[in-house]
């Protein structure tokens, strides 16, 4: 099973998906609601092991900017030239 599938397996329910999103935003976030300690540790290890392309895909799948790991809509609304490049590369995520 590839790393993205393993992380997805941890996100069967909505709360776990939100927890994975929180980890993607802040890997040191200790305020997990639905992931037990073992799943949280596994998710962090998987996230840290991802290559850049897979991490980008995972961030986008969770509506996060692949450069800043913040809500994609924030970057979409930002006039920053770097954010504009991200939007140009990933136009389908302009929510």
PyMOL commands that set and color helices and strands:
alter all, ss='L'
color gray80, all
select helices_A, chain A and resi 3-10+14-25+37-49+52-61+72-77+81-89+91-93
alter helices_A, ss='H'
color red, helices_A
deselect
rebuild
show_as cartoon
